[in-house]
Amino acid sequence: KIPYIDGYKTFSPYNGVAKEVIRVIKFKNVVSLARLIGVLTYPVLEGYIEKTEPDIITIVPPHPLRYWFKRGFNPVREFLYNTPLYKEVSEILKRKWSFKPPLASIKKKSLRKKLIKEDYMLKTQWINKLENKKILVIDDILTTGATAETIGFLLKSVGVEKVFWFAFFRG
């Protein structure tokens, strides 16, 4: 159970081949592999969408420094690129600029929570549009649940009725 999250689903454990796939996507910038993974996992995501019936589907924004200076793309956005969801996703969240270590290097949930405590915020135009809505947040990896909990708290604080989470991989 993750606080502030009403349910979650993942596609695959984050180990073996899955771990190597993410490494190649994120650190070798292989966007085409992310798009392939998205197509392969889409039936599971589609089933979760049918089950949860969200009003809004959004994605976790990447760290701005890694987006602009290292990758140039959002892996989660690329997972959805060749699926019907690509144009349906509403990017309601943004992430503050900060100089912190990558979360991938931190395994302890309490430290991860502390590091990202105030990293996420809602885009201004969405603040008054979320009350009583069901939101599905899509992320690449669910490791400790710290990101999910932080974003879930943020969304619930503006009146979101239910927050669901989908991650392609579970750490």
Secondary structure, DSSP 8 states (H G I E B T S, - for coil): --TT-SEEEEEEESSHHHHHHHHHHHHS--HHHHHHHHHHHHHHHHHHHHHH--SEEEE----HHHIIIIISS-HHHHHTTTSTTTTT----EEE-------GGG---HHHHHHHHTTTEEE-GGGGGG-TT-EEEEEEEEESSSHHHHHHHHHHHHTT-SEEEEEEEEE-
